Amino acid sequence: MKADNPATKLFSATGLYSNIHRATFDYFCSGAHQTTGLPFDRLTAEGKPINDIVSISGVGFGLMAVLVGAEQGWISREQALERASLMVRSLSSVERFHGALPHFIHAQTLEILPFGRRDDGADLVETTLFLQGLICAREYFATDIAAEVDFRALAERFVQGVEWSWFTRRKPGPLYWHWSPNHHWARNVPITGWNEALVTYVLAAGSEKHAIKPESYHDGWARGGEMVNGNSYLGTVLPLGEPFGGPLFLSQYSFCGLNPFELRDRYCDYRQQVIAHARINHDYCKAQFGSEAPWGMSACDGPKGYRAFSPTVDGGVIAPTAALSSFAYLPDEAEDALNSFASHQSGALIGKFGFIDAFSPVTGWAARTHLATNQGPIVAMMENHRTGLLWRLFMQAPEVQRGLDRLGFEQAA
């Protein structure tokens, strides 16, 4: 970066890693809606709201982010509790469907914004990603202080309220992603692996009142073993999923809370899965763009709108979240990417809240946006790499332990 670039001071004062981590975290504090505390789904690179939309998964990542902020000393514990309480109280006004929340809501009015045709009701995966953050927060605020006791009670109403077993359509087989009060099961999307939704099955199996049967996991999610891959791509064997692994968020969203380094079941060792997926993505990008080029393909903004990019859907677009959320998997390669993003065109990728969402090293195109669902995993996974905070909190939760046990997971000591 040039010495006179305003980004130089911001990202060199106490270390690039720490400053990117903090700047990205701040998306969920100073970049959130002032009244409801809910993080906007997307902001401009300058930090201004593009619309009034909030994604429910983005709220889950926001809850994780405020815990990281407290742990790193960027905000106080009291400020983190106040922000988390405000977010969860705001969501208490949102209509739920058999305990599940929708995909999008309006930040101010808290009314549901249909995500698409026939998608104006429950979104079980969005709900799960919110609960992942909420459970971490419940475990973090564990003292007898009255405000923390109140927060845990508020959180429990969400956690206990999801009727997981109802989302199997009350028959053997998978959980279903959507349900609408107007269109019912018309979208008909089963939640099957391998994708970002492993944590959905863990929480569904661990529910006290509405647990699914293990058969839903094995016959539905794992598709009787058909999600197993086992082929080699660019010299790396991929245990699960689609060829070349797909976009990297598939091996990141669920593992903001679930610790893959401690998990294995009859299908794979999840340490091998997440490292292999990141390695294949890294090696593909290096082969395509050059050994010195940045790397990382995931779901992000592109020249023609939001899209899930991967080696098999290659639009020449790199998303910084892909590499930065892989710090725990490929630390050296992630650090190289961090340095590359910071120096790219004298700081051109740096926005108000860390790096912009995406860019093309081939065409020169660059997004002028930040997205909650890409900012959040950066904050969470850089913290897990640093301290393991969110992994410890989530993995100690009783419903998580029950779910893993019921589904037959073995946990490393």
C-alpha positions in Angstrom: 0.0 0.0 0.0 1.2 3.5 -0.7 2.2 5.5 2.4 -0.4 8.2 1.7 -3.3 5.7 1.4 -5.7 6.2 4.3 -5.9 2.4 4.6 -2.2 2.2 5.5 -2.7 3.6 9.0 -5.8 1.5 9.7 -4.3 -1.8 8.8 -0.7 -1.4 10.0 -1.0 0.1 13.5 -1.2 -3.1 15.5 -1.1 -5.7 12.9 -3.0 -6.6 9.8 -4.8 -9.6 11.2 -6.1 -7.8 14.3 -7.2 -4.7 12.4 -9.0 -6.6 9.7 -10.6 -8.8 12.4 -11.8 -5.7 14.3 -12.9 -3.7 11.3 -15.0 -6.7 10.1 -16.5 -7.1 13.6 -17.6 -3.5 13.5 -20.1 -4.2 10.7 -22.3 -5.8 13.4 -22.1 -2.8 15.8 -21.8 0.6 14.1 -23.1 -0.8 10.8 -26.3 -2.2 12.4 -29.8 -0.7 12.6 -29.8 1.9 15.4 -33.2 1.0 16.8 -33.5 -2.7 16.5 -29.7 -3.5 16.7 -30.1 -5.9 13.8 -27.3 -6.1 11.2 -28.3 -5.1 7.7 -28.0 -7.8 5.1 -25.7 -5.6 3.1 -24.0 -2.3 3.3 -22.0 -0.2 0.8 -18.3 -0.3 1.0 -18.5 3.1 2.6 -20.8 1.6 5.4 -24.2 2.9 4.3 -27.3 0.6 4.2 -28.3 -0.4 0.7 -31.8 -1.3 1.8 -33.8 -2.1 5.0 -33.3 -5.9 4.8 -32.0 -8.2 7.6 -31.2 -11.8 7.0 -31.9 -14.1 10.0 -28.6 -15.9 9.5 -26.9 -12.5 9.6 -28.3 -12.0 13.1 -26.8 -15.3 14.2 -23.4 -14.2 12.9 -24.0 -10.8 14.6 -24.5 -12.5 17.9 -21.2 -14.4 17.5 -19.5 -11.2 16.5 -20.5 -9.3 19.7 -19.1 -12.1 21.8 -15.8 -11.9 19.9 -15.8 -8.1 20.4 -16.2 -8.6 24.2 -13.5 -11.3 24.2 -11.0 -9.1 22.3 -11.8 -6.1 24.4 -13.2 -4.1 21.5 -16.4 -3.6 23.5 -17.2 -4.3 27.1 -19.0 -7.4 28.3 -21.9 -5.2 29.3 -22.1 -3.6 25.9 -22.0 -7.0 24.3 -24.9 -8.2 26.5 -26.9 -5.0 25.8 -26.4 -5.4 22.0 -27.2 -9.2 22.1 -30.3 -8.6 24.2 -31.5 -5.8 21.9 -31.2 -8.1 18.8 -33.0 -11.0 20.4 -35.8 -8.8 21.8 -36.3 -7.3 18.4 -36.6 -10.8 16.8 -39.2 -11.7 19.5 -41.6 -9.5 17.5 -41.1 -11.5 14.3 -43.7 -14.1 13.3 -42.6 -17.7 13.6 -43.9 -20.8 12.0 -43.7 -23.9 14.1 -40.9 -22.1 15.9 -38.9 -21.3 12.8 -38.1 -17.8 11.5 -38.2 -16.5 7.9 -35.2 -15.7 5.7 -35.6 -11.9 5.4 -37.3 -9.3 7.5 -37.4 -5.5 7.5 -34.9 -3.9 9.9 -37.3 -1.3 11.2 -40.7 -2.8 11.0 -39.6 -6.4 11.6 -42.2 -7.5 9.0 -41.4 -10.5 6.8 -39.9 -9.8 3.4 -40.6 -12.8 1.1 -37.3 -14.2 -0.1 -38.8 -15.4 -3.3 -41.9 -16.9 -4.8 -43.6 -19.3 -2.3 -41.0 -18.5 0.3 -42.8 -16.2 2.8 -42.7 -18.4 5.9 -40.2 -20.6 7.7 -36.6 -21.0 6.6 -35.2 -23.8 8.8 -31.5 -23.3 7.7 -31.6 -19.6 8.4 -33.2 -20.3 11.7 -30.5 -22.8 12.5 -27.7 -20.3 11.8 -29.4 -17.8 14.0 -29.7 -20.4 16.8 -26.0 -21.3 16.4 -25.1 -17.7 17.4 -27.8 -17.5 20.0 -26.7 -20.7 21.7 -23.1 -19.4 21.8 -24.4 -16.2 23.4 -26.5 -18.1 25.9 -23.4 -20.1 26.9 -21.3 -17.0 27.1 -23.6 -15.0 29.4 -23.7 -17.7 32.0 -23.4 -15.7 35.3 -26.1 -15.0 37.9 -26.2 -11.3 37.0 -29.9 -10.5 36.5 -29.4 -9.2 32.9 -27.6 -12.4 31.9 -30.3 -14.6 33.6 -32.9 -12.6 31.6 -31.0 -13.1 28.4 -30.7 -16.8 28.8 -34.5 -17.1 29.5 -35.2 -15.1 26.3 -32.8 -17.3 24.3 -34.4 -20.5 25.6 -37.8 -19.5 24.2 -36.3 -19.5 20.7 -34.2 -22.6 21.3 -37.0 -24.7 22.7 -39.7 -23.3 20.4 -38.5 -24.9 17.1 -40.6 -27.9 16.2 -37.9 -29.8 14.4 -39.6 -33.1 13.9 -42.6 -31.3 12.3 -40.2 -30.2 9.5 -39.7 -33.8 8.4 -43.4 -33.5 7.2 -44.0 -36.1 9.9 -42.6 -39.0 7.9 -39.3 -40.8 7.7 -36.7 -38.9 5.7 -35.0 -35.5 5.6 -35.9 -32.2 7.2 -37.4 -29.7 4.8 -36.0 -26.3 4.2 -39.2 -24.2 3.8 -42.8 -24.0 4.9 -45.2 -21.2 4.0 -48.6 -20.5 5.6 -49.8 -19.6 2.1 -48.0 -22.2 0.0 -47.3 -24.9 2.6 -44.7 -27.3 1.3 -44.8 -26.1 -2.3 -41.0 -25.3 -2.5 -40.4 -29.0 -1.5 -36.6 -28.6 -0.8 -35.2 -31.4 1.4 -32.1 -30.5 3.4 -29.6 -33.0 2.1 -25.9 -33.2 2.4 -23.3 -32.2 1.7 -23.9 -28.5 2.2 -23.9 -25.7 4.9 -26.6 -27.2 7.0 -25.0 -30.0 9.1 -25.7 -28.0 12.2 -29.4 -28.1 11.4 -29.4 -31.9 11.9 -27.3 -31.7 15.1 -29.7 -29.2 16.7 -32.8 -31.1 15.4 -31.5 -34.3 16.9 -30.6 -32.6 20.2 -33.9 -31.0 20.8 -35.5 -31.7 24.2 -39.1 -31.7 23.0 -39.1 -32.0 19.2 -36.1 -34.2 18.3 -35.8 -35.9 15.0 -34.9 -39.6 14.7 -31.4 -40.6 13.7 -32.9 -42.1 10.5 -33.6 -38.5 9.3 -29.9 -37.8 9.4 -28.7 -41.1 7.9 -31.4 -41.5 5.2 -32.2 -37.9 4.7 -29.0 -35.7 5.2 -26.5 -38.4 4.3 -28.8 -39.9 1.7 -27.9 -43.4 2.7 -24.2 -42.7 2.2 -24.6 -41.0 -1.2 -23.1 -37.8 0.0 -19.8 -39.5 0.3 -17.4 -38.5 -2.5 -13.9 -40.0 -2.0 -12.5 -38.8 -5.3 -9.3 -36.9 -5.7 -9.3 -33.3 -7.1 -6.0 -31.6 -7.9 -4.2 -34.2 -5.8 -6.5 -33.9 -2.7 -9.1 -36.5 -1.7 -12.4 -35.0 -0.9 -14.4 -37.1 1.6 -17.9 -35.6 1.1 -19.9 -33.5 -1.3 -20.0 -32.3 -4.9 -17.0 -32.4 -7.3 -14.3 -30.0 -6.2 -16.2 -29.3 -3.0 -18.4 -26.4 -4.2 -18.3 -22.9 -2.7 -16.3 -22.7 0.5 -19.2 -21.4 2.7 -20.4 -25.0 2.6 -17.6 -26.0 5.0 -17.7 -22.8 7.0 -21.2 -21.8 8.1 -21.9 -24.8 10.3 -18.4 -24.8 11.6 -18.5 -21.4 13.1 -20.0 -23.3 16.0 -19.3 -26.9 15.4 -15.6 -27.8 15.8 -14.7 -30.0 12.9 -11.4 -30.9 14.5 -13.3 -32.9 17.1 -15.8 -34.7 14.9 -16.1 -37.8 13.0 -18.9 -40.2 12.1 -19.5 -43.2 9.8 -19.1 -40.9 6.8 -15.9 -39.0 7.4 -13.4 -37.3 9.7 -14.6 -33.7 9.5 -11.1 -32.4 10.0 -10.2 -34.0 6.7 -13.3 -32.7 5.1 -12.9 -29.0 5.8 -9.1 -29.0 5.1 -9.6 -30.9 1.9 -12.3 -28.6 0.7 -10.2 -25.5 1.4 -7.1 -27.0 -0.1 -8.9 -27.9 -3.4 -10.4 -24.4 -3.6 -7.0 -22.8 -2.9 -5.2 -25.0 -5.5 -7.8 -24.4 -8.1 -7.5 -20.6 -7.8 -3.7 -20.7 -7.9 -3.9 -22.8 -11.0 -6.3 -20.4 -12.7 -5.0 -17.1 -11.6 -1.3 -17.6 -10.9 0.8 -18.6 -7.9 0.9 -15.0 -6.6 -2.8 -14.3 -7.0 -5.3 -14.1 -4.2 -7.6 -17.2 -3.7 -11.0 -18.2 -2.4 -14.3 -18.9 -4.1 -17.6 -18.8 -2.3 -21.1 -17.2 -2.5 -20.7 -13.5 -2.9 -21.7 -10.5 -5.1 -20.5 -10.8 -8.7 -20.6 -8.6 -11.8 -24.2 -9.9 -12.5 -25.4 -10.2 -8.9 -25.1 -12.5 -6.0 -24.0 -16.0 -7.0 -22.3 -19.1 -5.4 -18.9 -19.3 -7.2 -16.7 -22.4 -7.1 -14.3 -24.4 -9.3 -17.3 -25.7 -11.2 -19.0 -22.3 -11.3 -16.1 -20.2 -12.1 -16.9 -16.5 -12.8 -13.4 -15.4 -12.2 -14.6 -13.9 -8.9 -12.7 -14.1 -5.6 -14.4 -13.5 -2.2 -12.1 -12.6 0.7 -14.4 -14.4 3.1 -13.5 -17.7 1.5 -9.8 -17.5 2.5 -10.2 -15.5 5.7 -12.8 -17.9 7.1 -10.3 -20.7 6.4 -7.7 -19.5 8.8 -8.3 -22.5 11.1 -8.0 -24.9 8.1 -5.1 -23.5 6.1 -3.5 -20.8 8.3 -0.4 -20.2 6.1 -2.5 -19.9 2.9 -5.0 -17.7 4.6 -2.3 -15.4 5.8 -0.9 -15.1 2.3 -4.4 -14.2 1.1 -4.8 -11.6 3.8 -1.6 -9.9 2.8 -2.6 -10.1 -0.9 -6.0 -8.6 -0.3 -4.5 -5.8 1.7 -1.9 -4.9 -0.9 -4.1 -5.4 -4.0 -4.0 -2.2 -6.0 -2.8 -0.1 -3.1 -5.6 -0.9 -0.8 -8.5 -0.9 -3.3 -10.2 -3.8 -1.6 -10.5 -2.1 1.7 -13.9 -0.7 2.7 -15.2 0.7 6.0 -15.7 -2.7 7.5 -12.7 -4.7 6.3 -12.5 -6.0 2.8 -15.1 -5.5 0.2 -17.2 -8.5 -0.6 -15.6 -9.7 -3.9 -13.5 -8.8 -6.9 -12.1 -10.2 -10.1 -8.3 -10.4 -10.4 -8.8 -11.0 -14.2 -11.2 -8.2 -15.2 -10.5 -5.6 -12.5 -14.2 -5.6 -11.4 -14.7 -5.0 -7.7 -17.9 -5.1 -5.6 -18.7 -2.0 -3.6 -20.5 -3.9 -0.9 -20.2 -5.7 2.4 -22.5 -8.7 3.2 -23.5 -9.9 6.7 -23.3 -13.5 5.7 -19.8 -13.1 4.5 -18.6 -10.7 7.2 -19.9 -12.9 10.0 -17.8 -16.1 9.2 -14.7 -14.0 8.9 -15.2 -12.7 12.5 -16.1 -16.1 13.8 -13.5 -18.2 12.1 -10.6 -15.8 12.7 -11.6 -15.9 16.4 -11.8 -19.7 16.4 -8.3 -19.7 14.9 -7.1 -17.3 17.6 -8.8 -18.6 20.7 -11.3 -21.3 19.8 -13.9 -19.2 21.7 -17.0 -20.0 19.6 -16.1 -23.7 19.2 -15.8 -24.0 23.0 -19.1 -22.3 23.7 -21.2 -24.1 21.1 -19.7 -27.6 21.7 -20.4 -27.4 25.4 -24.1 -26.7 24.9 -26.4 -29.6 26.1 -28.5 -29.7 22.9 -25.3 -29.9 20.8 -23.9 -32.7 22.9 -27.2 -34.6 22.8 -27.5 -34.2 19.0 -24.0 -35.4 18.3 -24.5 -38.4 20.5 -27.8 -39.3 19.1 -26.5 -39.1 15.5 -23.5 -41.3 16.3 -20.7 -38.8 16.2 -17.4 -39.6 17.9 -15.7 -36.6 19.5 -12.0 -36.4 20.0 -10.8 -36.0 23.6 
